[in-house]
Amino acid sequence: RRERSSITSRATEVTTAVDTECVNAIRFLAVDAVNKSNSGHPGAPMGQAPIGYVLFAEEMNFNPADPEWINRDRFVLSSGHGCMLQYSVLHLTGYSSVSMDDIKQFRQWGSKTPGHPENFETAGIEVTTGPLGMGISNAVGLAAAEAHLSAVYNKPGMNLIDHYTYCIMGDGCMQEGISHESCSYAGHLGLGKLIAFYDDNGITIDGHTDLSFTEDVGMRYEAYGWQVITVADGNTDVDAIRKAIKEAKACKNKPTLIKVKTIIGYGSPNKADSHDAHGAPLGKDEAQLTRNQLGWKYGEFEVPQSVYDVFRAHAAEGAKKQ
């Protein structure tokens, strides 16, 4: 029994190490790209990286070789200013539309990695986002389309249309009126395959959200008819995110809001949990301090092969399902 416990402990340590390395790869691609362009929003991707990792390395069905696969899972980044999260995971999973050179050209004229994601510019981007609240509203539309198409075309034993819509939204999205209307409608329709992550970091570009935004978001969504789940530590507790997604999928007749408590700019010694990490580069010195704090021993734009292996193995599973 003691030997079995030791084996389990070692396996857990290995899994945690893999999780951490993959999550930090996303974080530092964002940090390095924003630093190189001297413009952008590093803080959101640094906080949302664990969510992006679980979705694109474990949960979602997609095929980088065929971004238009009709039954792929959809992902919408409603907080589009944090698009280095999306470009990072598209690159890591093997989408040819986002090479490392494209990441190095973040926010440059004519690049495939503009400052807000554009679906007509970069394969793998489902929805052009930027105006806050618009992305979650589009996600509601995508989930409604899935529900309609499955009702029309699926037959017993033959589910032609069967996929999930995932969305990450921030405090700004929660404040915008359009998100209130669309999320109310999602609750009314009972869109059980819509799973939205609320990046609850308590920061806007002006400072902490309590300057102007103190409502109980969870209670509002429960009133809309959503299931609401809370992840207390979205910075390091990857298992809690996995568990929340499993619980969300078990609820068939309601959309789910997963409130993920994160720290904007997680890992930055001097800018984490501050609006300083929201819309400006960390800077070279702070980036190095962040590397030291998170134990990331790789240089700028350097990603170990082991990280690519994890993401691309999952992408290959999606290709087989197609």
C-alpha positions as CSV (number, residue, x, y, z in Angstrom):
1,R,0.0,0.0,0.0
2,R,2.9,2.4,0.9
3,E,4.6,1.6,-2.5
4,R,1.3,2.3,-4.4
5,S,1.0,5.6,-2.6
6,S,4.5,6.5,-3.5
7,I,3.9,5.7,-7.2
8,T,0.7,7.8,-7.2
9,S,2.6,10.7,-5.6
10,R,5.3,10.5,-8.2
11,A,2.8,10.4,-11.0
12,T,1.0,13.4,-9.6
13,E,4.3,15.3,-9.4
14,V,5.1,14.5,-13.0
15,T,1.6,15.6,-14.1
16,T,1.9,18.8,-12.2
17,A,5.3,19.6,-13.7
18,V,3.9,19.1,-17.2
19,D,0.9,21.3,-16.4
20,T,3.2,24.0,-15.1
21,E,5.6,23.9,-18.0
22,C,2.7,24.1,-20.6
23,V,1.0,26.9,-18.7
24,N,4.2,28.9,-18.4
25,A,4.9,28.5,-22.1
26,I,1.7,30.3,-22.9
27,R,2.5,33.0,-20.3
28,F,6.0,33.8,-21.7
29,L,5.0,33.8,-25.3
30,A,2.5,36.5,-24.3
31,V,5.1,38.4,-22.3
32,D,7.8,38.2,-25.0
33,A,5.5,39.2,-27.9
34,V,4.1,42.2,-26.0
35,N,7.6,43.2,-25.0
36,K,8.9,43.0,-28.6
37,S,6.0,45.0,-30.0
38,N,6.2,47.4,-27.1
39,S,2.4,47.4,-27.1
40,G,-0.3,45.1,-25.9
41,H,-1.9,43.4,-22.9
42,P,0.3,40.8,-21.2
43,G,-1.6,40.5,-17.9
44,A,-4.8,38.8,-19.1
45,P,-3.0,35.9,-20.9
46,M,-0.7,35.4,-17.9
47,G,-3.8,34.9,-15.7
48,Q,-5.9,33.0,-18.2
49,A,-3.0,30.6,-19.3
50,P,-4.2,27.7,-17.2
51,I,-7.7,27.9,-18.7
52,G,-6.2,28.0,-22.2
53,Y,-4.0,25.1,-21.5
54,V,-6.8,22.8,-20.2
55,L,-9.0,23.7,-23.2
56,F,-6.5,23.4,-26.0
57,A,-4.3,20.6,-24.6
58,E,-7.1,18.4,-23.1
59,E,-10.7,19.4,-23.6
60,M,-11.5,20.8,-27.0
61,N,-12.0,18.9,-30.3
62,F,-10.3,20.6,-33.2
63,N,-8.0,19.9,-36.2
64,P,-5.3,22.5,-37.0
65,A,-5.1,20.9,-40.5
66,D,-8.7,21.7,-41.1
67,P,-9.8,24.8,-39.2
68,E,-13.2,24.7,-40.8
69,W,-14.2,21.2,-39.6
70,I,-17.9,21.7,-39.0
71,N,-18.2,19.7,-35.8
72,R,-15.2,21.3,-34.1
73,D,-15.6,22.8,-30.6
74,R,-15.7,26.6,-30.8
75,F,-13.6,29.0,-28.7
76,V,-14.3,32.7,-28.4
77,L,-12.0,35.1,-26.6
78,S,-14.4,37.8,-25.6
79,S,-11.7,39.8,-23.8
80,G,-10.0,40.1,-27.2
81,H,-7.3,42.5,-26.0
82,G,-5.7,39.4,-24.4
83,C,-5.3,37.8,-27.7
84,M,-1.7,36.6,-27.2
85,L,-3.4,33.8,-25.2
86,Q,-5.2,32.7,-28.4
87,Y,-2.2,33.1,-30.7
88,S,0.0,31.2,-28.3
89,V,-2.3,28.1,-28.1
90,L,-2.9,28.2,-31.9
91,H,0.8,28.1,-32.4
92,L,1.5,25.4,-29.8
93,T,-1.3,23.2,-31.2
94,G,0.1,23.4,-34.7
95,Y,-2.0,25.9,-36.7
96,S,0.0,27.0,-39.7
97,S,-1.6,30.4,-39.5
98,V,0.4,31.3,-36.4
99,S,4.1,30.5,-36.7
100,M,6.7,31.7,-34.2
101,D,7.6,34.4,-36.7
102,D,4.0,35.5,-36.7
103,I,4.1,35.7,-32.9
104,K,7.2,37.8,-33.2
105,Q,5.3,40.1,-35.5
106,F,2.5,40.7,-33.0
107,R,0.7,44.0,-33.5
108,Q,2.8,44.9,-36.6
109,W,1.3,46.2,-39.8
110,G,0.2,43.5,-42.1
111,S,0.9,40.6,-39.6
112,K,-1.3,37.6,-38.9
113,T,-1.4,38.5,-35.2
114,P,-3.1,41.8,-34.9
115,G,-3.8,43.5,-31.5
116,H,-7.3,42.0,-31.4
117,P,-8.1,38.7,-33.0
118,E,-9.7,38.8,-36.5
119,N,-11.4,35.8,-37.9
120,F,-10.9,36.9,-41.5
121,E,-7.2,37.3,-40.9
122,T,-6.0,34.3,-38.9
123,A,-7.2,30.7,-39.4
124,G,-8.3,29.3,-36.0
125,I,-9.9,32.5,-34.8
126,E,-13.7,31.9,-34.7
127,V,-14.8,35.4,-33.9
128,T,-13.3,38.9,-34.3
129,T,-13.4,40.4,-30.9
130,G,-12.3,43.6,-29.2
131,P,-15.4,45.6,-28.2
132,L,-16.1,44.1,-24.8
133,G,-19.2,42.0,-24.5
134,M,-19.3,41.2,-28.2
135,G,-17.4,37.9,-27.9
136,I,-19.7,36.3,-25.3
137,S,-22.7,37.4,-27.4
138,N,-21.2,35.7,-30.5
139,A,-20.6,32.7,-28.3
140,V,-24.3,32.6,-27.4
141,G,-25.1,32.7,-31.1
142,L,-22.7,29.9,-31.9
143,A,-24.1,27.7,-29.1
144,A,-27.7,28.5,-30.3
145,A,-26.7,27.5,-33.8
146,E,-25.3,24.2,-32.5
147,A,-28.5,23.5,-30.7
148,H,-30.6,24.2,-33.7
149,L,-28.5,22.2,-36.2
150,S,-28.4,19.2,-33.9
151,A,-32.2,19.3,-33.4
152,V,-32.7,19.5,-37.2
153,Y,-30.1,17.0,-38.5
154,N,-29.2,14.6,-35.7
155,K,-30.9,11.2,-35.9
156,P,-30.9,8.3,-33.3
157,G,-27.4,6.8,-33.3
158,M,-26.1,9.5,-35.7
159,N,-25.0,12.7,-34.1
160,L,-23.7,14.8,-37.0
161,I,-23.7,18.0,-34.9
162,D,-22.4,17.6,-31.4
163,H,-19.9,20.2,-30.1
164,Y,-19.3,22.7,-27.3
165,T,-18.8,26.4,-27.4
166,Y,-16.3,27.8,-24.9
167,C,-15.7,31.5,-24.1
168,I,-13.4,33.5,-21.9
169,M,-14.7,36.8,-20.7
170,G,-13.5,39.5,-18.3
171,D,-14.9,42.1,-16.0
172,G,-15.3,44.6,-18.9
173,C,-17.5,42.0,-20.8
174,M,-19.6,41.7,-17.6
175,Q,-20.1,45.4,-17.5
176,E,-21.3,45.8,-21.1
177,G,-25.0,45.8,-21.7
178,I,-24.8,43.5,-24.7
179,S,-23.6,40.7,-22.5
180,H,-26.6,41.1,-20.2
181,E,-29.0,40.7,-23.1
182,S,-27.3,37.8,-24.8
183,C,-26.6,35.8,-21.6
184,S,-30.2,36.2,-20.5
185,Y,-31.2,34.7,-23.8
186,A,-28.8,31.9,-23.4
187,G,-30.4,31.0,-20.1
188,H,-33.8,31.2,-21.6
189,L,-32.8,28.8,-24.3
190,G,-31.1,26.4,-21.9
191,L,-27.9,26.2,-23.9
192,G,-26.2,23.3,-22.1
193,K,-23.2,23.2,-24.4
194,L,-22.2,26.8,-23.7
195,I,-19.4,27.1,-21.2
196,A,-18.1,30.5,-20.3
197,F,-15.1,31.3,-18.1
198,Y,-15.3,34.5,-16.2
199,D,-11.7,35.7,-15.7
200,D,-12.4,37.2,-12.3
201,N,-9.2,39.2,-11.7
202,G,-10.7,42.3,-10.2
203,I,-8.8,44.7,-12.5
204,T,-9.8,47.0,-15.3
205,I,-7.6,49.5,-17.2
206,D,-8.4,52.2,-14.6
207,G,-7.6,50.1,-11.5
208,H,-9.4,47.7,-9.3
209,T,-13.0,46.9,-10.3
210,D,-14.4,48.0,-7.0
211,L,-14.0,51.6,-8.2
212,S,-17.2,51.1,-10.2
213,F,-18.3,47.5,-10.3
214,T,-19.4,45.7,-7.1
215,E,-22.4,43.5,-8.1
216,D,-22.5,39.8,-7.4
217,V,-22.0,38.5,-11.0
218,G,-22.7,34.9,-9.9
219,M,-26.1,35.7,-8.6
220,R,-26.9,37.6,-11.7
221,Y,-26.1,34.6,-13.9
222,E,-28.1,32.3,-11.7
223,A,-31.0,34.6,-12.2
224,Y,-30.5,34.3,-15.9
225,G,-30.9,30.5,-15.5
226,W,-27.2,29.6,-15.7
227,Q,-25.3,27.1,-13.6
228,V,-22.5,28.9,-11.8
229,I,-19.3,27.2,-10.6
230,T,-16.4,28.9,-8.8
231,V,-12.7,28.0,-9.1
232,A,-11.0,29.7,-6.2
233,D,-7.4,29.5,-7.5
234,G,-7.2,29.8,-11.3
235,N,-3.5,30.6,-11.2
236,T,-2.2,27.1,-10.2
237,D,-5.1,24.8,-9.5
238,V,-5.4,23.2,-13.0
239,D,-7.3,20.2,-11.5
240,A,-10.0,22.5,-10.2
241,I,-10.5,23.9,-13.8
242,R,-10.7,20.3,-15.1
243,K,-13.3,19.4,-12.5
244,A,-15.3,22.6,-13.2
245,I,-15.5,21.7,-16.9
246,K,-16.6,18.2,-16.1
247,E,-19.3,19.5,-13.9
248,A,-20.4,22.0,-16.6
249,K,-20.7,19.2,-19.2
250,A,-22.8,17.2,-16.8
251,C,-25.4,20.0,-16.8
252,K,-27.4,19.4,-20.0
253,N,-30.1,22.0,-19.7
254,K,-28.3,25.1,-18.6
255,P,-25.3,27.1,-19.8
256,T,-22.5,27.3,-17.3
257,L,-20.5,30.2,-16.0
258,I,-17.2,29.2,-14.4
259,K,-15.9,32.0,-12.2
260,V,-12.2,31.6,-12.2
261,K,-10.4,33.7,-9.6
262,T,-7.1,34.8,-11.2
263,I,-4.3,37.3,-10.7
264,I,-3.7,39.6,-13.7
265,G,0.0,39.4,-14.6
266,Y,0.4,36.3,-12.5
267,G,4.1,35.7,-11.7
268,S,5.3,39.3,-12.1
269,P,6.9,40.4,-8.9
270,N,6.1,44.1,-9.3
271,K,3.1,44.3,-11.6
272,A,0.8,41.3,-10.8
273,D,-2.6,42.2,-9.4
274,S,-2.2,45.7,-10.8
275,H,-3.6,47.7,-13.8
276,D,0.1,48.2,-14.7
277,A,0.0,44.6,-16.2
278,H,-3.2,45.3,-18.1
279,G,-2.3,47.3,-21.1
280,A,1.4,47.8,-21.2
281,P,4.5,45.6,-21.7
282,L,6.2,44.2,-18.6
283,G,9.5,45.4,-19.8
284,K,12.8,43.4,-20.2
285,D,13.8,43.6,-16.5
286,E,10.4,42.7,-15.2
287,A,10.1,39.8,-17.7
288,Q,13.4,38.4,-16.4
289,L,12.2,38.7,-12.8
290,T,9.0,36.9,-13.7
291,R,11.0,34.1,-15.4
292,N,13.0,33.8,-12.1
293,Q,9.9,33.8,-10.0
294,L,8.1,31.1,-12.1
295,G,11.2,29.0,-12.7
296,W,11.1,29.5,-16.5
297,K,14.6,28.8,-17.6
298,Y,14.1,29.5,-21.3
299,G,15.0,32.6,-23.3
300,E,12.7,34.9,-25.3
301,F,10.4,33.0,-27.7
302,E,12.0,29.7,-26.6
303,V,9.5,26.8,-26.1
304,P,10.7,23.3,-25.1
305,Q,9.8,20.5,-27.5
306,S,8.0,18.7,-24.6
307,V,5.4,21.5,-24.6
308,Y,4.8,21.2,-28.3
309,D,4.5,17.4,-27.8
310,V,1.6,17.8,-25.3
311,F,-0.4,20.3,-27.3
312,R,0.1,18.5,-30.7
313,A,-0.7,15.1,-29.3
314,H,-4.1,16.4,-28.3
315,A,-4.6,18.1,-31.7
316,A,-3.8,14.8,-33.4
317,E,-6.6,13.2,-31.3
318,G,-9.0,15.8,-32.6
319,A,-8.0,15.1,-36.2
320,K,-8.7,11.4,-35.7
321,K,-12.2,12.3,-34.4
322,Q,-12.9,14.2,-37.5
